[in-house]
Amino acid sequence: MTDPNAIQPSELDQLPDRDPEETAEWQASLDAVTEAAGPHRAAYLMRRTLERAEGAGIALPKLLETDYVNSIPTAAEPAVPGDEAMEQRITAWNRWNAAAMVTRGSKYGVGGHIATFASAAWLYETGFNHFFKGKEADGSGDQLYIQGHASPGIYARAFLDGRLNEEQLDNFRRESGGNGLPSYPHPRRLPWLWEFPTVSMGLGPLSAIYQARFNRYLTNRGIKDTSASHVWAFLGDGEMDEPESTAALALAAREELDNLTFVINCNLQRLDGPVRANFKIVQELEAQFRGAGWNVIKTLWGTAWDELFRLDTTGALVRRLRQVPDAQIQTYQTRDAAYIRQDFFGGDPALAEMAKLLSDDKILECFHFSRGGHEARKVYAAYRAAVEHRGAPTVILAQTVKGHTLGEGFASKNANHQMKKLSVDEFKNMRDLLELPISDSAFVDGVVPYGHPGADSPEVRYLQERRAALGGPAPARRVHPVAPLPAPAEKAFASFDKGSGSQNVATTMAFVRLVKDLVRDKETGKRWVPIVPDEARTFGMESLFPSLGIYSPKGQTYEPVDRDQLMYYKEAQNGQILNEGITEAGSMADFIAASTSYATHGETMIPFYIFYSMFGWQRTADQMWQLGDQLGRGFLVGATAGRTTLTGEGLQHADGHSPVIAATNPAALTYDPAFAYEVAAIVKEGLRRMYGEATPGEDQNVFYYLTVYNEPLPQPAKPSVDGIDEGIVKGLYRFNTAESAGITPPANAPRIQLLGSGTAIHWALKAQQLLAEEWGVAADVWSATSWSELRRDALEADEALLRGEERMPFVRQALQGAEGPVLAVSDYMRQVPDQIAQWVEQDWSSLGADGFGLSDTREAARRHFGVDAESIVVAALAQLAKRGEVKATAVKEARAKYGL
């Protein structure tokens, strides 16, 4: 009996059904199809119905996964313009030279990768011949993120084009002689060719998304029309395992970045084996990208498969393709026709009947060679569909064979990523397969020759004509000649020289105030790009919201809740601030795009990215290396810095090490300013060095890392000290002496030099008073604005000495003649000040905040780490006692006096 109180199925649906009878008819039809034709037919009809609804603009959830077939059927493929036979020959030469380059280099043991480009050759060649816009046409051209392991193929094409010679190819991975080629795309090592470093896998896709987004930002802000530029990111299916690879997919779809195409080379292999051995990586990626809102194009099967699909009248072939895991697809690549007949076709009667109609050669052609990513027509169709699609980014999932054309010893073998060479016989087989006119006699002493049809050959002329029509060579990096930016008005910097008087000001606030003044500059103000990961209010930047606006391609489609307030939340299509949400990785990708705009677009931009210092270098140091590799310029600002200045937040927010990590990066100029006027002087110098008139021989391709603090403290006036500006920039100057601080030490008082950086200088100044008043010791206080710049200068002096040049390190010059020992103190681990210890002639000791952070008051935290003023006093007395300049008992007395 039916329970009258039971919930009926219709009651579970919150959507009202205005015609239950019609709904029941549709459901009955589905049941009838399922019963008569089976569930596969029912699923097919449902998919087609949903696709029809989507095409009609009916708002329905999208299918996340489609059949394991090409998105563009053969009948819908456009004809490839140009000479396909000519492009086939060009691709053959490039395949040969890429393999020859790596093989010839293997005798030096430098390694190299052959199989990746072999799988992806047509993915690149089709783009170079028909799509990728160069830098010599109007606009900025396209931005190409080349898969790192495919670099030999790109070098091979540049060789055919006349941009590289045989000597350079022979110096692949041997750069020290000055005429070599870097192993992977690397702008710092080959800046005329490579734009984007990509082999730290995962960073390429993330950066490509933010580059496409930054292109739109430039257009919407009226800086430059980048609407003709398209961003192409070439990725590996294994690379998509990296979390950064998919971290910003939703951003790209949300902002409708149809100027972006991902091309994922789905050769189904990682570095050591299958990407998804028991599953299907293409289907997984399709669902992931569709779910994020991308347009997905699958290019899986070559033309040879058309006959099989025509014979598939029951759908059995499509079902089987969905069932077979990737690792088994790889196995088919290496097995004979009999095995494939049995394993692939034998389990289904309909497929077994189909197999009877297929010759062994046909089966091998399909399963060994015919992949969508290996046919120019298939790739061209996908690319054309991608660039014509509007309203969303596109991902092309192109199935290929890793090691294609390299022979049975390479194709789809698990070890092929680590295989660095082919034998002479394998090269001869490859030559015959590619139909290249290379004679056996060209193999002198077993060395494979490079191949070139001649500078005036039809192939080279065709290649160059195609590139000329598309705007010049690619890939290429061009630094457009742009005038140095004029220096902002001096008053923006000089206003900090007078100090803050009785007002306490944190250096974070000082930096923000400086930027507020600089963005008002008529000449350069619009070129500032403020970047913040959803912490603008933490850093006191909310005042910039209404004046600069937060960038949004949609503008502001709502009324902000705080619209009646002075500092309301304002979004705008031409907004200047990039407020990224909670993503340090996304913010760094923004910074990289903005910091290299001088080269990418010929538009100099001045990015500053402000973040919790603990969550900068610690989380995204790999991107900071990418920034240096890409020759980026700008200001990274680690706010709320130091291990003891951010009260209450505790271990995970207590940064005691970011300057250590930053010091490892050759492109990073790391500063730990103590006072507002130092911040101003460093930013002023940074603007001159990176964007102004550079000194001859000075490297402009650097970026600045400044640590600033949230602790409100008195900001003193800039001392009238000779050479103070030089000292601030180079890393060290004497802030005061005991005498200039108003202290009158006893005659012949022992003296010590206290070096402090950042907020630690305030503890040093208090210690200076205690030492004089309570222990009769005179202390001079120095501001060490950059320990790492002092070290860098000293290392350069050491190198000069090896060349026979006498040069004294700046730190030694500055401290020359300073009496007594040196005690350095920092709010970071002791390793930070200890960077310079070996170049200090005086006796050296240091204090720092080593260990894990903790939650407490600033005073308690500093006592815990032994860096407060009283701890400095005890350490200073210990140094002097060791030298016999104070009584040993003074140290014990001080410990007792201060409760240490």
N, C-alpha and C positions, 0 to 999 in steps of 0.2 A: 504494500500500500504506500502511496506517495505521502510523504510528510508535508502537511500544509504549511508548516512553519519553515521548511527548508528554503535556503536561498536559491533562487532560480538563476541560470546562467546569464539571462539578460540583466539581472540586478547587479552583476559584477562589473558591468560595463557602464562607465560614467557618461559615455557618449549616447545621447538619445537616438533611438532608431525610429525614424518617422514612417518607415514602411517595412515592418518585420516580414511581411509576406514576400517582398522582393528579395530581401536578404536571404530568406530561406531558400529561394529559387537558385541564387548564386551558389549557396553552400551545397545544395543538392546536385548542381551541375558538376561541382568539383568532386563530390563523392562518386558521381557516375563515371567521370573520366578516370579517376583513380581505380575504380573497380574494373572498367572495361579495358583501359590502356596501360594501367600500372602507375605507380607513384612517380616514376621518372617523367612520364608524359604530363602528369598533373603539375609537377614542379616546373616543367618547361613552360606550360601555358601561364602559370602564375608569374614567372619571371618576365615573359613577354608582355603580360598585361601591366605589370609594374613599370616596365620600360616605356610602354606606350603612355602610361599616366605621367611619368616623369617628363617625357617629350612634350606632352600637352600642357606642362606647367602646373599640374595638379600637385599640391603639397602633400607628399607622402615620404616616409623614410626611404632612403636610398638602399638598393641592394648593396651589401658589403662585399659580396663575392659572386663572380660570374664563372661560367664554364672555363675550363682550361684550354681556351682557344684564342685566336687573335681577335682583338676588339674591332679591327678594320678588316672585313672580308676582302678576298682577292679582287672581286668584281668592283669594289669601291675604291681601290687604290688608284691614285692619280699617276699618270705617266711621269717618269723621272726626266726632267729636262736635261739636256746635255748629251754627252756621248758615254753611254754606260760601259762600252767596251774599253774606252780610254781610261775611265775611272777604275776599271778592273785592273788594268795594267799598272796604273799608279799605285793602287793598293798593294799589288803583288811586290813591287819594288820596296815599298815601305815595310811590308812584312819581312822581306829578306834582310834588309839592312838593320832592322831592329834586332833580329835574331843574331845576325853576324856581329853586331856591336857588342852584345852581351857575351857571346861565345869568345870573341877575340880578347875581351877583357878578363875572361875567366883564368887566363894563364897568370894574371897578377893576383888572383885571389880576392878581387874586390867585389865579387858577386854581381847581382843584377837579376832582373825578372823578364822572362820571355813570354810566359803563357798568358799573362793578363792582356797584353796588347793583341796577341794572336786571337783572343776571343772577341775583343772589342774593336778591331780595326775598322769595320764598316760603320760602327757607331760614330767614330771620329771622322772618317773620310767623307761620309755623307754630309756631315755638318760643315766640314771645311769646304766642300765643293758647292754647297747650296744654301747654307743658313748662317754660319757664324760671321757676323759683321766685324770688319777690321777697324783699326783706329784712324785710318787715313781718310775716311769719308766724313760727312757731317755728323756731329754728335760725338758720343764717346765709344761707339762700337759696342759689341757684346762683351760680357764678362764670362770667361770660361774657367770653371773649376775642374781641372783635369785630374782623373784618378792617378794617384801617385805612382802606382806600379806600372802604369802604361807609358811612363815617360820615354822609354826607348823608341816607341813608335812615333812620338811627337818629334824627337830628335831626328829620326829617319826621314820624316817628311820635310823638316827644315833643311836637311842635307840635300834632298832632291830639289828643293826650292832654291838652293844656293846660299842659304843663310848659315850653314855650317859646312865645314870641310872634313876630309878624312882624318886629319890629325886630331881634330876635336872629337870626332867619334871614337878614335882610339884612346882618347883621354877621358872617356866616360868613367865616372867615379874616381878620377885621379886629377884633383884640382890644384894641388900645391904648386905645380909648375906654371900656373897662370893661364893655361889655354885648355882647361878641362871642362867637363860637364858635370854638374851635380847629379847625384843619383835620382833625385825627385824634384818636382816643381819647387823652386826656391828663389824668390825674387832677390834676396840678398846676395846670392851667389851668381845668378845669371839674370840681372835686372832688366835686360832688353827683351828677354823672352817671356819669363814667367811673371804673372801678376799675383797669383795666389798660392801659398804653400798649402798642400792638401794631404800630405802623407801621414800626419798625425790623425788617424782615422776618426771620423765623427765630426771633426771641426769644419771640414769642407761643406757638408750639407747645412750645418747650422749657420755658417758664415754666408753661404749663398742666399739663404732666406733673408737674412738681415741686410745683405747687399741689395737684393731686389727691393726690399722695403725702404732702404736708404735712398735708392734711386727715386722712388716715389716722393720721399721726403724732400729731396732737392727740387723736384718739379713743383710740388705743392707750396713750397716756400718761395718760389720764384727765383731760386739760385741758378738753376739750369734745367732746361727741358731735356729730360732723359727718356722720353716716351719711346724713342726708337731703340733703346738698349734692351737687350734680353739677357737674362742670367741663365747659363746652362751649367748644371752640376752633374758631373759624371762620377758615379759611385759604384761600389761593389755590393752585391747582395749580402756578403758577410759583414761589410762595414755597417750595415743597417742594424747590427746588434748593439753598436755603440749607443748609449742613451742620448748623446748629443745629436745623433743623426736624425732622431725623430722628435727632439725636444720642442721644436717650434713649428711643427706641421700645422697646428691649429691657428697660429698667428698668420701664416701664409694664406690659409683659406679665409680666415676672418677678414683680412684686409684685401682679399680678392687680388692677389699678386699674380695676375695672368702674364706678367713679364718674367716669369720664372718657370723653368722646366728642369726636373730631375730626370736623368737617364740612368737607370740602375741596370748594370750589366749582370744579368742573372745567369751566370755560368754554373750556379748551384754549388760552388766550392768556396770554402774559406782557405786559409793558409795551410791547414793540415788535413782537411777532409771536407765532407759535405756540409753545407750550411744548415740544412734541416734534413738529416738523413732519413728520418721516419715520417716526415711531413712534407709540405710543399711551400717553399719560401715565397714563390710568386703569389700564391693564394693568400698567404699570411700578409704580405705587404699590400696586396690589393685591398684587403679588408681594412688594414690600418690606415691607408691613405684615403680610401673612400669614406671611412668613418670620420676622418679629420676634415673632410670637405673638399678633397682634391679631385680633379679630373684624372681618371686612370686609363691608360692605353696599354694593352698587353700585346706585345709583338713576340709570339712564341714559336710559331712554326713557319717553315719556308714553303716555297711554292710546291715542292714535291709532295707535300701533305694534301694538296687540294684533291687529288684523286681519291685518297683514303676518306676524306670527309664527304665526297660525293657518293661513295659507296656505303656510307653510314646511314642507312635509311631507318634504323631503329634507335639510334642514339647510343648504341653500345660502345662505339669508339670514344665518344665524349665522356661517357661514364667511366670507362677504363682509364682514360687520361687523368681524370680527377682522383682515381683510386691509387695510382702508382706513386709511391714515395720518391722523393728526389734521388736518393741513393741508388734506387733501382734504375732510374733514368740514366744515371751515370754508368751503371753496369751494362745496360744495353749498348752504350757507346763503344764498349770494348769487346762485345761478344758477337758471335756469328749469327747468320740469319736463322739457322735451326733453333738456336737458343731463344731468339726473340719470338719466333713462331710459337714455340711451346709456352714460354712464360707470359708473353704479353697477349697473344691472340688465343691461346689454347683453352683458357678457362671459361670462355663464353661461346656458345654455339654460333651466335651471329658473327662474332669476330673470327671464329675458326673458318666460317664460310668465306668471309672477306679475305682472309689470308690466302685462301686457295687461288684467288684472282691476282695475287701479287707475286712477282718474281723475287728471287733472293736479292738481286741487285736493287730492286725498288725498295725492299725492306731496309737494306743497308743504307741506301741513299737517304731515306727518311730518318732513320734512327742514328746514323753516324754523322751526317753532314747538314741536314736541312733544318736549320734554326732560323727564326725570324731575324735575329740580330746579325746574321751573316749574309743578308740579302739587301742590296741597296734599295730596291723597290719597297720592301717592307719598312725599312728604316725611314726612307723618305716620306712614306705615307704617315708614319707616326709623327715625325717632326712637323710636317705640314699641318696635321691636325692639332698639334700642341700649340704652334704659334698663332693659329687662327682661333683657338678657343678663347672665350672671353668670360670673365667673372670669377675665375679660379685658377690656381696654379695647376700644372700638369705633371704627372709622373709617368714615364714610359718604362715599363717592365719588359726588357728585351732579353729573351732567352738565347744563350750562346753556349759554345763548347770551349772550356778553358784549354788552351793549347791547340786550337783549331789550325789546321794546315801544317802543324809541326811534325806530324807523323804519329804512328801508333804508339810510339814510346812516350808521347806527351799527352795526347788528347784524353781529358777527363781522368787522368791518373791522380790519386790523392797526393802524391809527392811532387806534382809538377810545379808548384810555387817555388820549391827549393832547387829545382833542376836548372842549372845555369848555362848549359851548353848542349849543342848538337854535335854529333860526329860528322865527319866528311860525307859518309854515305847518307846520313840523314839529310844533310844539306842538299845533296844531289837529288834525293827523292823529292825534297821540297821544291827544288828548282823545276823538276819535271812537272810536278803538280801545278805550280804557278805559271808554267810555260815561260820561264825567263831565259833570255839568250845569254847564258853564262856557260862557258865551255869548261870541260874537265881540266884543261891546261891552266885555267885561272887559279886553281887551287895549288899554290906554290908552297912546297914543304908542308903540306897538310893544313895551311892557313886558309880559312874561308875568305874570299874576296868580298869587298863591298861592291854593290852593283849600282850603276848609274847609266841611264840611256843617253846622256849627253846634255849639255847646257842648252843646246838649241833643238833638242828632240821634240817631237810632237807631244810627248807626255809632259815635259817640263813647261812647254809653252801653254798647254791646256791648263795645267795646275796654276800657273801664274796669271793667266787670263781670268780664271775663275776667282782667284783671290783679288785681283784688281777690281773685278765687277762688284765684289762684296766689301771693298774698302781697305784692301791691303792685307799683309801677312797676319796670320793668327796661328798660335797665340802670340801676343806681343804686349809688352808693357811700354807705355810712352809717358814720360814726364813732360807734360806740356810746358813750354816756357811761360811762366807767370811771374809777374812783378812781385818782389817781396812785399809783404803787408806793411803798411806804415805803422810805426809804433803808436800805441794809444797815448793820449794826453798824459803828461807827467803827473798831473795832479791826482790821477787815480791811484798812483803808487805813493806819492809823497804824503798823502793824507794820513798814512799810517806812521810816518816818521815821528809825529808828535806824541804818540802813545795814546792811552785811553783815559789818562787822568785818574780820577777816583773810581771810574767804572770798571768792573770786572768783565772781561771779554774772553771767550774761548777762541782758540785759533781756528776752529771750524767756522765759527761765526765771522771771523775776520776774513777768511777765504771767501765765504759766500758774499760778504759785503763788497769785497774787491771785484768779484765776478759781476755783481749787480751794476757796479760802476762801469766795468769794461763792456758789458753788452749794450750800454747806452752810447758807446763810441760810434760816431757817424760813419767812420771808415770801415771799422772791423767788427762792430757790434753784431751784425747779422750773421757773421761767420762762426760765432760761438755755438756749440752744440752741447747743451747741458744734458747729461745722461744720469739717471738715478733709478735704482731698482726698488721703487715703492717705499723709499725712506726719506722723501723730500722734507716732510715735516720734522722728522728727527734731526735733520741737519739745518733746520731753520730756513728752508728754501721756499716755503709756501708763498712768500711775498712775490716770487717770480711767476706764480701761476697766472694771475690776471694780466700782468704786463707782457709776458712772453707767450703764454698759452702752452698747453700740453698738446703735442702733435697727435692728431687723429684724422685718418683719411675720411672719416664720416662727419667730421666736425663735431658739434655738440647737439645731439638730437633730443635732449632732455633739459629740464630746468634743474640746475644743481641745487641741492638742499641748502647750501650756504650762499645762495645768490645775493642775499641782502647784506652780506658781510664784505668788508673791504678786500680781503684776500680770498675770494671765492675760487672754487675749483673750475677752471676754465679750460675746456678742450676746444681745439680749432684745427681746421684743415691745414692752415699755415703755421700751426704752433711750433715753437722752437725747442721746447723741452721734450726729450724722449724719456717718459716715465714708464718703465718697462714692466712693472709688476715684479713679483718676487722671483727674479731670475738673474743671478749674477752672470751666468753664461750668455744669456741674451743681451745683457747690457754690454758685455765685453765684445760681442759680435757687432753690436751697434758702433762701439768705439772704434773697432778695426775698420769698419766701412767708412766712417767719418774721417778717421786719421789718415787714410790713404786716398781720400778723394782728390788730393792734389795731383795724383798720378792717374787714377781711374777716370776722372772727369775733368781734370784741369781746373778744378775749383778747390782752392785752399779753404779748409774748414778747421776750426779750433775746438776739438772735443774736450770736454772734461767730464770724467766719470767719477762720481763721488759715491762711496760705499763704506759700510762697516769694514774697517781694515782687516778684521779677523776673517771676513768672508770674501776677501779679494784674492790675494795671492794664494791663500791656502786652497781655495776652491778652483780657481780659474787660471792658475799659473801656466798651464799648457797653452791657453789662449794668449797669455802675455808673451810667451815665446813666439806664438804665431804672429802677434803684433810686431815683434822685433824682426821676425823673418820677412814680414810683408813691408817693412820700412815705414811703419806708421809713426805719426807724430801727434802729441797731445799730452794732456795732464790727467794722470790717475791720482785720485785723492783718497787716501785711506783715512776716513773720519772715525771719530770716537776711538782713536788709536791708543796703543799702549796697554800694558797688562794691568795697570792699577787705576786708570782714570775713569773707567766706566763703572760706576758704583752699582752694586746689586745684581748685575747681569750674570756674573760668574764665569765659570771655566770656558764655556763655548763662545763667549763674546770677548774674552780677555786675550788680546793680541800681544804676544811677546816675541814674535818671530818673523813678521812680514818683511822687515828690512833685511833679514838673513836671506830669505828666498829671493827677494828683489835683487840683492847684491850678486846673485848668480847669473843674472841676465845682462849680457854686454850692452844691450841697447837701453837699459833702464838707468836713469840718473836719479838716485834715491836720496831724498832729503828728509830730515827730521827737524823742522824749524821749531824754535822755542817761542818766538815772538811774532806779532802781527807784521812788523816792518820787515822781518826776515821772509815771511810768506810773500809779501809784496815784491821784495827784491828778487826772489827766486822765480816767481811768475814772470816778472819783467824780463829777466835774463832768458827764461824759457821761450818767451815770445820772440825775442831777438834771435836766439839761436835756431829755433825750428822754423820761424816764419819770416824773419827779417833779413837784414844784410849779414850773411855769414862771413866769418873770418876765413881767409884762404886756408884750405886744408881741414877745415872744421866739418865734422860729420853732422849734417842736419837731420839725418834719419835716426833720431833718438826720441825717447819719450820720458817724461818726468813722473816720478812717484813721490808724492808728498804725504807725510803723515801729519794729521791735524787732530786736535784734542777737543773734547767736549767740556773740559773743566774750566769754568770761568775764573780768570786770574787777572791781576793788573797787567796791562800791557805797557811796558816802559817806553820812553822816547828813545829814538835811535841815538846811540852814543856818538859823540864827535871823536871818532877814532880813525886815525889814518889807515887807509886800505880796508875799511870795513866792508865795502861792497865786494871787493875781491875776495875777502875772507868768507863772506856769506856764500858766494858762488862756489868757491873752491872747497869749502867745508869747515873752516875753523878761523875764529878770531877771538881776541881777548875782549870779553864784555866789560870787565872792570878789574882793577887791582884792589887790594885791601885798602890802599890809601884813597883811591878814587871813589870807593864805596863809603867813605866817611869814617873808616876805621883807622884808629891810630895805634898800630901795634907797638909793643915795647921795642926798644933798641935791640938790634941783633936777634929779633924774634925768628924762630924757625919758620920757613915758608913752604907752602905746598901749592901746586897747580891743580885746580878742580876743573875737569872737563865734563860738561853736561850737554845732553841733547834733548830737544823736545821739552816736555813738561819737567824732566828731571832737573833742568837748570834752576827751577824754583827751589828745589830741595838743596841744591848746591849753594844757592844764595843764602838760604837760612843757615846752612852749615858754616858758611863763611862768617856769619855773625857769631854763631856759637863758639867757633874755634877762637875767634879774637877775644870775645868777652869772657869766656870761661876757661880758656886754656892757653891764652897768650900766643896763639899761632896766627900768622898772617897767611891768608889764602887769596890767590887770584882766581877769578872765575872766567872760564872760556866757554863760548857757545860753539859746539861741534854740530854744525848744520848738516853735515854729510860725512859719516864715517866711510862710506863706500867710495865717495869721490876722492877722499884723501888717499884711500888705498889704491884706487885706480891710478892716480897721479904718481904714487910711489912705485907702483909696478912699472909704469912707463919710464920712470927714472932709472930703475934697475935694468930695464931693457936697453936704455941708452948707454948705460955703463958697459954692457956687454959689447956694444958697438964702438967703445972707446970714447964715448962722449960723457963729460962730467956734468951731472945735473943733480941738484939737491932736491929731494922731495919737498913739496910745499909744507907738509906737516912738520918737517924738521926745520925748515926756514922759520915758520911761525913760532915754534917753541924755542928757537935758538936763544940761549942766554937766560931762559926762564929758570928761576932758582927753585931748588928742591925737587922732590919727586912729583910724579903725575898720578892723580887718581881720577879715573873716568867713571861716570855713572850714567845709566840709561834705564828707561822703563821697559827695556827689552832684555833678552837674555844676554849674558856677558859677551857672547860671541860677536855681538854687534860692535861694541867699542873695541874689542880685542883685535878687530881687523887691522888696526894700525900699529899695534904694539911693537912690532919688530923694527919700525922706522922711528920710534921715539927714543932719543938718546938718554933721557932721564929714566930713573927707576919707575917702573910701571906697575899699576894695579888697577883693578876695575871692580865695579859692582853692577849687578843686573838682576832682572826678575826672571830667574830660571825656574823651570818647573811648571806645573799646571796652575791656571788661575783659580780664583775662588770668589764667592760672593761675600762682600763686607764693605765697610766704609773705606774710602781712599786711604785714610790714615792707618787703619788696621791692616789693609792689604800691603801698604808700603813697609810697615813694620815687619809683617810676615816675611816679605822677600828681602828685608835688610837693605832697603834703598832709601829710606827716609832720611831726613837731615841728621838725626841723632846717629843713625848707622853710618852715615858718611863721616861724621866727626870721629867715631871710634876707628873706622878704617883709616882715616887720615893720621890719627895719632899712632896707630900701629905701624904705618909706613915710616913716620918720623922716628918712632922708637927704635925701629930696626936699624936706622941710620945713626942712632945715638943722639938725636937732636931733641928728644923729649925723654923724660924718665919712663922706664917700662911700666912703672906703677900707674902712670896716667891712663893707660889703656884700661886696666882693671877698674880704676876709679870711674872712668867714663861709662863703662858697661853698667856698673852698679847705679850710677847717677841717673842714667836714662832707662833703666829697667831692661837692659838687653841681656 
